[in-house]
Amino acid sequence: MESLDALAVLWIAIAFILGMVVRHFGLPPLIGYLTAGFLLRAGGQEGGEWLNQAAHLGVLLLLFTVGLKLRLRSLMQPQVWGGGLLHLMISGLTLGPLLHYLAGLNWPMALIVGVSLGFSSTVLAAKVLEQKRELRAFHGRVTIGILIFQDLAAVALLGVSEGAAPSPLLLILLGLPALRWLMMRLLSATGHDELLILYGLLLALLSGWGFAAMGLSAELGALVAGALLAAHPRAVEMSVALGALKEAFLVAFFLQIGLAGWPDLKAFGFALLLAALLPFKAALFFFVLIRFRLRARSAFITSLALASYSEFALIVAHSLAGNGALSPQWLALLAIAVALSFIFAAPLHRISHILYERYQPRLQLFELAKRHPDEQPVSLGKAGIMVFGMGRTGKAAYDFLSRRGERVVGLDSDPGKVETHRQHGRRVLYADAEDAGFWHTVKMDDIKAVILAMPDLEAKLIATTHLRRRGFTGLIGTTSYFADEAQSAATAGADVTLLSFDEAGAGLAEHVWRALYDEGAEADKAD
């Protein structure tokens, strides 16, 4: 046991150090974990059963949390299922022959691996979108929808690769609706502490074991269990609670891939070739989405978000290698290709808005005349004040100005918020503050002031810059959490920037002061 403890400390330390190093360069830490596995293999280390179990749990938790975010409505959009399916078909038909003739894979394996290379990294895209607060923007919703569609396709590929004969126990699946009621009730009763994490862990393991016993993929079981709870109000909370645990166990998965061994020179060269194909993968996404009537901006930003190979390609390859259908060398080859794709995609995704502005005239040439309904320009009507970002701050500003007789229009990139505000009688329209096309087309003849209440500093700076660039001379007001951010907004052209915490403190003190002295005045009158 002591030797196992010492081994675990060594492996975790190496993974931690290399993860920190690559994160310092703005890359995902999992590249460091893969590198750690390669280095440990070079040092004579081999993975054991404990590592296999930890890696398997990481995969189950990953798919369980994917299921928790599954929304059938998001998958029913043509640009999601149609675009995702078309891209996977073209990828398989293009890369399949390449893998067959150049890498020597038989046709079934070549097509399966070719399709798996069409997957994009859910972890990488979701993290970057979350950091940029674009998960609910139109391009963010399209990106996540396509990723979920790909996840479902990956689970189907896992089932094909395992090739197990179904069991008569499949009839048990007919009882899932009744089981869902019990699962939902238990989730409501777990509270907000460690019981929530334990419940999620139990469901991921139990569903995986149950599906495997029925001759199905354990990964499919974890996904189905998560999907059964997706409609619960606390599904997102459970996904967040399991996040750290999932990431920790996925480290074991990436270490395991690296420990499969370093590919030979020929295989390494093929991994570089796959990495060189990434611009074509992004271009294919761009033209596919353009055919589904998306504007060039949304198609371009989405294509950069999806311009990577997926950790699911490693999961599929690992399953094939476990069945003896694929050599362990392919695990190492694909691991290097995935790592290189992250190095390529992560920096591009972070500057996607800047790149679009630079190449906007050329990219717009590919747009179709008829556009997607969510992409139509908006008319502000006769409004005199625009409030961008209808969260708590924007809502308060909108209501304050409306009560004083001002004509106000609210804008937000979250369709859910837009619909909620409309139901409460507010005039709120869908728009994305970072969309250069919006600022170029929207009519602002009657607008005398703009309030930027979005939480993201970059969005405020982009909006302010576009407003001043188009010649808007009215008042621009913003909020900020930090003094340096307020200075950046002022430099970009904002006239008024309030520090949120300072204003909240001053407002609270004012209310307390009024309560104290108003009550004192009332007491004096009573005496």
VMD Tcl script that draws the C-alpha trace (Angstrom):
set ca {
  {0.00 0.00 0.00}
  {2.86 2.34 0.79}
  {4.34 1.81 -2.68}
  {0.95 2.63 -4.22}
  {0.72 5.81 -2.14}
  {4.20 6.86 -3.19}
  {3.39 6.10 -6.84}
  {0.18 8.13 -6.69}
  {2.02 11.08 -5.13}
  {4.67 10.96 -7.86}
  {2.15 10.76 -10.70}
  {-0.10 13.48 -9.29}
  {2.89 15.75 -8.67}
  {4.15 15.36 -12.25}
  {0.65 15.90 -13.67}
  {0.17 18.97 -11.46}
  {3.51 20.54 -12.40}
  {3.08 19.99 -16.14}
  {-0.55 21.12 -15.96}
  {0.57 24.36 -14.31}
  {3.28 24.88 -16.93}
  {0.97 24.55 -19.94}
  {-1.75 26.67 -18.27}
  {0.85 29.41 -17.85}
  {0.99 29.57 -21.65}
  {-2.79 29.83 -21.93}
  {-3.35 26.18 -22.89}
  {-5.66 23.59 -21.28}
  {-3.96 21.70 -18.40}
  {-4.95 18.34 -19.88}
  {-2.12 18.78 -22.42}
  {0.18 18.64 -19.40}
  {-1.54 15.48 -18.15}
  {-1.02 13.75 -21.49}
  {2.63 14.81 -21.47}
  {2.99 13.49 -17.92}
  {1.74 10.11 -19.10}
  {4.26 10.04 -21.94}
  {7.10 10.95 -19.56}
  {6.07 8.32 -17.02}
  {5.96 5.71 -19.77}
  {9.42 6.75 -20.90}
  {10.56 6.27 -17.28}
  {9.32 2.68 -17.25}
  {6.01 3.26 -15.45}
  {2.86 1.34 -16.36}
  {-0.77 1.92 -15.47}
  {-2.44 -0.49 -13.06}
  {-5.99 -1.57 -12.30}
  {-6.47 1.32 -9.87}
  {-5.67 3.80 -12.67}
  {-8.05 2.01 -15.05}
  {-10.88 2.25 -12.52}
  {-10.21 5.94 -11.83}
  {-10.10 6.69 -15.58}
  {-13.35 4.78 -16.15}
  {-15.05 6.76 -13.38}
  {-13.85 10.01 -14.94}
  {-15.43 9.08 -18.27}
  {-18.71 8.05 -16.59}
  {-18.86 11.35 -14.69}
  {-18.11 13.29 -17.88}
  {-21.01 11.67 -19.72}
  {-23.31 11.93 -16.71}
  {-22.75 15.70 -16.52}
  {-23.26 15.97 -20.30}
  {-26.62 14.27 -19.77}
  {-27.51 16.77 -17.03}
  {-27.18 19.59 -19.60}
  {-29.08 17.76 -22.32}
  {-32.04 19.71 -23.67}
  {-34.00 18.10 -26.49}
  {-35.14 21.53 -27.62}
  {-31.53 22.60 -28.26}
  {-30.96 19.50 -30.40}
  {-34.06 20.06 -32.54}
  {-32.67 23.18 -34.25}
  {-31.73 22.41 -37.90}
  {-28.34 24.11 -37.63}
  {-27.53 21.86 -34.64}
  {-28.57 18.35 -35.70}
  {-28.33 19.06 -39.43}
  {-25.02 20.87 -39.24}
  {-23.56 18.39 -36.76}
  {-24.67 15.35 -38.78}
  {-23.49 16.77 -42.11}
  {-20.09 17.64 -40.66}
  {-19.62 14.15 -39.16}
  {-20.63 12.48 -42.45}
  {-18.20 14.57 -44.49}
  {-15.45 13.99 -41.91}
  {-15.94 10.23 -42.00}
  {-16.07 10.08 -45.80}
  {-12.99 12.31 -46.10}
  {-10.78 11.01 -43.31}
  {-11.87 7.36 -43.63}
  {-10.11 6.76 -46.98}
  {-7.10 8.73 -45.73}
  {-6.80 6.47 -42.68}
  {-7.34 3.36 -44.80}
  {-4.78 4.05 -47.51}
  {-2.14 5.98 -45.53}
  {-2.42 4.37 -42.08}
  {-3.44 0.86 -43.11}
  {-6.64 0.62 -41.05}
  {-9.36 -1.68 -42.34}
  {-12.43 0.08 -43.71}
  {-14.73 -0.27 -40.67}
  {-12.07 0.98 -38.26}
  {-11.01 3.74 -40.69}
  {-14.58 5.06 -40.90}
  {-15.13 4.87 -37.12}
  {-11.89 6.70 -36.36}
  {-12.60 9.19 -39.17}
  {-16.00 10.04 -37.70}
  {-14.51 10.30 -34.19}
  {-12.01 12.85 -35.51}
  {-15.00 14.94 -36.54}
  {-15.86 15.41 -32.86}
  {-14.77 18.65 -31.17}
  {-13.67 19.09 -27.57}
  {-16.62 19.73 -25.27}
  {-14.30 20.58 -22.37}
  {-12.25 23.14 -24.31}
  {-15.15 24.90 -26.06}
  {-17.39 25.02 -22.98}
  {-14.62 26.41 -20.78}
  {-13.66 29.17 -23.22}
  {-17.32 30.12 -23.83}
  {-17.90 30.22 -20.08}
  {-14.84 32.40 -19.48}
  {-16.04 34.82 -22.18}
  {-19.64 34.60 -20.84}
  {-20.95 33.61 -24.26}
  {-22.68 30.34 -23.39}
  {-26.13 31.90 -23.93}
  {-25.23 34.03 -26.94}
  {-26.54 32.72 -30.26}
  {-23.18 31.31 -31.38}
  {-22.64 29.88 -27.89}
  {-25.96 28.02 -28.01}
  {-25.20 26.67 -31.49}
  {-21.75 25.53 -30.36}
  {-23.03 23.74 -27.26}
  {-25.90 22.17 -29.23}
  {-23.51 20.72 -31.83}
  {-21.21 19.47 -29.07}
  {-24.09 17.66 -27.36}
  {-25.12 16.14 -30.70}
  {-21.54 14.95 -31.16}
  {-21.52 13.52 -27.63}
  {-24.58 11.44 -28.50}
  {-22.90 10.28 -31.70}
  {-19.80 9.38 -29.67}
  {-21.87 7.23 -27.33}
  {-23.39 5.48 -30.37}
  {-19.89 4.84 -31.72}
  {-18.87 3.42 -28.35}
  {-21.77 0.98 -28.56}
  {-20.71 -0.06 -32.08}
  {-17.05 -0.42 -31.07}
  {-17.83 -2.61 -28.06}
  {-20.06 -4.86 -30.18}
  {-21.60 -6.68 -27.21}
  {-24.72 -8.75 -27.78}
  {-27.80 -7.17 -26.12}
  {-29.21 -8.93 -23.10}
  {-32.87 -9.85 -22.45}
  {-32.50 -7.53 -19.47}
  {-33.06 -4.65 -21.95}
  {-36.74 -4.94 -21.08}
  {-35.85 -3.22 -17.81}
  {-35.43 0.01 -19.84}
  {-39.22 0.15 -20.15}
  {-39.33 1.04 -16.47}
  {-37.15 4.15 -16.86}
  {-40.09 6.63 -16.74}
  {-41.11 5.34 -13.30}
  {-37.48 5.30 -12.17}
  {-37.10 8.90 -13.31}
  {-39.81 10.01 -10.84}
  {-37.89 8.41 -7.97}
  {-34.57 9.91 -9.14}
  {-36.12 13.38 -9.30}
  {-37.61 13.09 -5.81}
  {-34.30 11.96 -4.34}
  {-32.49 14.86 -6.02}
  {-34.94 17.30 -4.44}
  {-34.24 15.77 -1.02}
  {-30.42 15.68 -1.13}
  {-29.79 19.28 -0.05}
  {-26.83 21.36 -1.18}
  {-23.88 19.70 0.55}
  {-21.85 16.52 0.05}
  {-25.00 14.39 -0.30}
  {-25.58 16.04 -3.69}
  {-22.12 14.94 -4.86}
  {-22.53 11.44 -3.46}
  {-25.90 11.07 -5.17}
  {-24.47 12.09 -8.54}
  {-21.51 9.74 -8.10}
  {-23.85 6.89 -7.18}
  {-26.07 7.46 -10.22}
  {-23.11 7.60 -12.62}
  {-21.67 4.32 -11.28}
  {-24.98 2.51 -10.88}
  {-26.28 3.44 -14.33}
  {-22.98 2.48 -15.96}
  {-22.95 -0.88 -14.19}
  {-26.61 -1.52 -15.04}
  {-26.25 -0.81 -18.74}
  {-23.08 -2.91 -18.94}
  {-24.98 -5.81 -17.35}
  {-27.58 -5.49 -20.12}
  {-24.94 -5.68 -22.84}
  {-24.96 -1.95 -23.55}
  {-22.28 0.71 -23.15}
  {-21.65 1.82 -19.57}
  {-21.01 5.30 -20.97}
  {-24.48 5.30 -22.55}
  {-25.95 4.42 -19.15}
  {-24.28 7.39 -17.50}
  {-25.52 9.73 -20.26}
  {-29.10 8.42 -19.98}
  {-29.09 8.79 -16.18}
  {-27.99 12.42 -16.48}
  {-30.57 13.10 -19.20}
  {-33.36 11.75 -16.99}
  {-32.54 14.48 -14.46}
  {-31.90 17.29 -16.97}
  {-35.32 18.89 -16.45}
  {-34.87 19.12 -12.66}
  {-34.31 22.68 -11.36}
  {-31.16 21.51 -9.55}
  {-29.59 19.65 -12.49}
  {-27.17 22.50 -13.18}
  {-26.27 22.68 -9.48}
  {-25.45 18.96 -9.50}
  {-23.35 19.36 -12.64}
  {-21.35 22.16 -11.01}
  {-20.97 20.19 -7.77}
  {-19.57 17.21 -9.68}
  {-17.29 19.38 -11.81}
  {-14.14 19.23 -9.68}
  {-14.57 15.51 -8.98}
  {-15.04 14.80 -12.70}
  {-11.95 16.82 -13.65}
  {-9.85 15.05 -11.02}
  {-10.75 11.58 -12.26}
  {-10.33 12.63 -15.90}
  {-6.68 13.32 -15.06}
  {-6.36 9.55 -14.60}
  {-7.87 9.04 -18.05}
  {-5.36 11.34 -19.75}
  {-2.49 9.81 -17.78}
  {-3.67 6.39 -18.90}
  {-3.65 7.48 -22.54}
  {-0.11 8.82 -22.23}
  {1.02 5.64 -20.50}
  {-0.12 3.64 -23.55}
  {3.23 4.61 -25.04}
  {4.89 7.06 -27.40}
  {4.16 6.41 -31.08}
  {6.93 5.57 -33.50}
  {8.26 8.16 -35.94}
  {5.77 7.25 -38.67}
  {2.82 7.47 -36.29}
  {4.08 10.80 -34.90}
  {4.27 12.17 -38.43}
  {0.68 11.07 -39.01}
  {-0.38 12.87 -35.81}
  {1.20 16.05 -37.22}
  {-0.73 15.51 -40.45}
  {-3.99 15.26 -38.51}
  {-3.12 18.49 -36.69}
  {-2.44 20.18 -40.04}
  {-6.00 19.30 -41.13}
  {-7.58 21.40 -38.35}
  {-7.98 24.56 -40.49}
  {-9.95 22.45 -42.98}
  {-12.12 21.13 -40.15}
  {-12.91 24.71 -39.07}
  {-13.56 25.76 -42.68}
  {-15.94 22.82 -43.14}
  {-17.92 23.90 -40.07}
  {-18.04 27.47 -41.39}
  {-19.48 26.54 -44.80}
  {-21.89 23.97 -43.34}
  {-23.32 26.55 -40.92}
  {-23.50 29.18 -43.66}
  {-25.73 26.76 -45.59}
  {-28.06 26.73 -42.58}
  {-28.51 30.52 -42.99}
  {-26.25 31.67 -40.15}
  {-24.50 34.98 -40.65}
  {-20.77 34.92 -41.29}
  {-20.01 36.16 -37.77}
  {-21.90 33.39 -35.96}
  {-20.62 30.72 -38.35}
  {-17.02 31.93 -38.02}
  {-16.96 32.17 -34.21}
  {-18.72 28.80 -33.89}
  {-16.28 27.15 -36.31}
  {-13.28 28.39 -34.29}
  {-14.90 27.10 -31.09}
  {-15.19 23.67 -32.73}
  {-11.74 23.64 -34.37}
  {-10.26 20.91 -32.18}
  {-10.23 17.16 -31.82}
  {-12.20 15.75 -28.94}
  {-11.38 13.83 -25.80}
  {-14.22 11.56 -26.99}
  {-11.99 10.48 -29.90}
  {-9.62 9.13 -27.25}
  {-12.47 7.41 -25.42}
  {-13.64 5.70 -28.64}
  {-10.07 4.73 -29.53}
  {-9.52 3.41 -26.00}
  {-12.60 1.22 -26.34}
  {-11.39 -0.10 -29.71}
  {-7.94 -0.79 -28.31}
  {-9.49 -2.64 -25.38}
  {-11.27 -4.94 -27.85}
  {-8.07 -5.51 -29.79}
  {-9.53 -3.78 -32.86}
  {-6.99 -0.95 -32.69}
  {-3.33 -1.06 -31.70}
  {-2.16 0.83 -28.58}
  {0.02 2.95 -30.90}
  {-3.14 4.60 -32.16}
  {-4.01 5.74 -28.65}
  {-0.71 7.60 -28.38}
  {-1.05 8.95 -31.95}
  {-4.54 10.33 -31.29}
  {-3.47 11.69 -27.91}
  {-0.78 13.77 -29.60}
  {-3.22 14.91 -32.29}
  {-5.75 15.98 -29.61}
  {-3.07 17.84 -27.64}
  {-1.86 19.65 -30.78}
  {-5.44 20.58 -31.65}
  {-5.86 22.24 -28.25}
  {-2.67 24.21 -28.80}
  {-4.12 25.34 -32.14}
  {-7.71 26.03 -31.08}
  {-7.47 27.60 -27.61}
  {-5.65 30.83 -28.63}
  {-7.78 31.27 -31.77}
  {-11.01 30.90 -29.84}
  {-9.97 33.60 -27.38}
  {-9.38 36.16 -30.15}
  {-12.23 35.03 -32.43}
  {-14.02 38.41 -32.29}
  {-10.85 40.27 -33.25}
  {-10.19 37.87 -36.13}
  {-13.73 38.28 -37.42}
  {-13.51 42.07 -37.44}
  {-10.27 41.79 -39.41}
  {-11.67 39.46 -42.07}
  {-15.32 40.55 -41.93}
  {-15.59 41.93 -45.51}
  {-14.28 38.66 -47.02}
  {-16.31 36.37 -44.78}
  {-19.57 38.22 -45.43}
  {-19.29 37.39 -49.12}
  {-20.37 33.82 -48.27}
  {-23.59 34.81 -46.46}
  {-26.95 33.74 -47.90}
  {-29.59 36.36 -48.67}
  {-32.07 34.69 -46.29}
  {-30.83 34.54 -42.71}
  {-31.67 32.59 -39.59}
  {-34.53 34.15 -37.53}
  {-32.24 34.68 -34.51}
  {-29.84 36.60 -36.74}
  {-32.16 39.32 -38.06}
  {-31.21 42.96 -37.28}
  {-33.43 44.69 -34.71}
  {-35.27 48.02 -34.86}
  {-35.15 50.16 -31.72}
  {-38.32 52.08 -32.63}
  {-38.74 55.46 -30.93}
  {-36.70 54.62 -27.82}
  {-34.51 57.37 -26.39}
  {-32.39 55.28 -24.01}
  {-30.86 51.85 -24.67}
  {-30.06 49.43 -21.82}
  {-27.76 46.63 -22.95}
  {-27.68 43.62 -20.62}
  {-30.96 42.91 -18.83}
  {-29.70 41.18 -15.70}
  {-30.36 42.61 -12.25}
  {-28.48 45.86 -12.93}
  {-30.01 46.38 -16.36}
  {-33.52 45.58 -15.10}
  {-33.18 48.10 -12.25}
  {-31.95 50.78 -14.68}
  {-34.77 50.03 -17.14}
  {-37.48 50.23 -14.45}
  {-36.03 53.42 -12.92}
  {-36.00 55.26 -16.26}
  {-39.42 53.93 -17.31}
  {-41.03 55.23 -14.12}
  {-39.71 58.68 -14.97}
  {-41.36 58.71 -18.36}
  {-38.37 57.83 -20.53}
  {-38.77 55.65 -23.61}
  {-36.44 52.75 -22.90}
  {-35.50 49.67 -24.90}
  {-33.61 46.74 -23.37}
  {-31.33 44.37 -25.26}
  {-29.82 41.04 -24.26}
  {-28.12 38.07 -25.97}
  {-30.00 35.53 -23.83}
  {-33.34 34.66 -25.52}
  {-34.64 33.29 -22.22}
  {-34.16 36.64 -20.49}
  {-35.67 38.45 -23.46}
  {-38.84 36.33 -23.27}
  {-39.11 36.68 -19.47}
  {-38.88 40.48 -19.61}
  {-41.43 40.63 -22.41}
  {-43.85 38.64 -20.28}
  {-43.45 41.31 -17.56}
  {-44.30 44.10 -20.00}
  {-40.81 45.39 -20.77}
  {-39.71 46.11 -24.34}
  {-36.63 43.92 -24.64}
  {-35.04 42.74 -27.90}
  {-32.49 40.09 -28.77}
  {-29.03 41.41 -29.71}
  {-25.37 40.63 -29.07}
  {-23.23 43.56 -27.93}
  {-20.09 41.97 -29.43}
  {-21.66 41.62 -32.86}
  {-20.08 44.17 -35.18}
  {-22.89 43.59 -37.68}
  {-25.49 44.74 -35.15}
  {-23.76 48.07 -34.55}
  {-23.34 48.63 -38.28}
  {-27.02 48.06 -39.12}
  {-29.06 49.23 -36.11}
  {-30.72 52.65 -36.39}
  {-30.02 54.90 -33.39}
  {-31.32 58.28 -34.60}
  {-33.44 58.87 -31.45}
  {-31.03 57.31 -28.91}
  {-29.57 59.91 -26.56}
  {-27.98 57.60 -23.96}
  {-26.73 54.02 -23.75}
  {-26.36 52.05 -20.51}
  {-24.03 49.03 -20.77}
  {-24.97 46.67 -17.95}
  {-23.40 43.46 -19.27}
  {-21.18 41.63 -16.74}
  {-18.29 41.08 -19.17}
  {-15.72 43.88 -19.48}
  {-14.71 42.87 -23.00}
  {-18.31 43.15 -24.19}
  {-18.56 46.66 -22.72}
  {-15.33 47.75 -24.37}
  {-16.36 46.34 -27.76}
  {-19.78 47.98 -27.55}
  {-18.33 51.35 -26.47}
  {-15.74 51.24 -29.26}
  {-18.36 50.46 -31.91}
  {-20.67 53.21 -30.63}
  {-17.97 55.87 -30.82}
  {-16.66 54.52 -34.13}
  {-20.07 54.93 -35.77}
  {-20.23 58.53 -34.56}
  {-22.55 58.22 -31.56}
  {-22.15 61.40 -29.46}
  {-24.69 60.63 -26.75}
  {-24.04 59.58 -23.16}
  {-22.55 56.11 -22.48}
  {-22.79 54.74 -18.94}
  {-21.28 51.48 -17.64}
  {-20.78 49.59 -14.41}
  {-17.56 47.99 -13.20}
  {-16.27 45.94 -10.29}
  {-12.69 47.26 -10.30}
  {-11.03 50.65 -10.75}
  {-8.73 49.48 -13.57}
  {-11.74 48.18 -15.51}
  {-13.49 51.53 -15.03}
  {-10.41 53.28 -16.45}
  {-10.45 50.95 -19.49}
  {-14.11 51.77 -20.13}
  {-13.41 55.50 -19.86}
  {-10.50 55.18 -22.30}
  {-12.75 53.37 -24.78}
  {-15.23 56.29 -24.66}
  {-17.60 55.76 -21.72}
  {-18.78 58.97 -20.02}
  {-19.97 57.53 -16.70}
  {-18.58 54.40 -15.02}
  {-19.87 53.41 -11.59}
  {-18.02 50.99 -9.33}
  {-20.76 48.52 -8.36}
  {-19.55 47.68 -4.87}
  {-18.90 51.33 -4.00}
  {-22.36 52.34 -5.18}
  {-23.99 49.43 -3.36}
  {-22.23 50.41 -0.13}
  {-23.19 54.05 -0.48}
  {-26.80 53.11 -1.27}
  {-27.01 50.78 1.72}
  {-25.57 53.45 4.04}
  {-28.12 55.97 2.70}
  {-31.02 53.63 3.43}
  {-29.73 52.94 6.95}
  {-29.21 56.68 7.59}
  {-32.75 57.49 6.43}
  {-34.22 54.69 8.54}
  {-32.36 55.89 11.63}
  {-33.18 59.59 11.35}
  {-36.69 59.17 9.95}
  {-37.52 56.89 12.88}
  {-35.90 59.39 15.26}
  {-37.94 62.24 13.81}
  {-41.14 60.23 14.16}
  {-40.27 59.46 17.81}
  {-39.69 63.18 18.57}
  {-43.06 64.05 17.07}
  {-44.75 61.41 19.18}
  {-43.18 62.83 22.37}
}
mol new
graphics top color blue
foreach p $ca { graphics top sphere $p radius 0.5 }
foreach p [lrange $ca 0 end-1] q [lrange $ca 1 end] { graphics top cylinder $p $q radius 0.2 }
display resetview
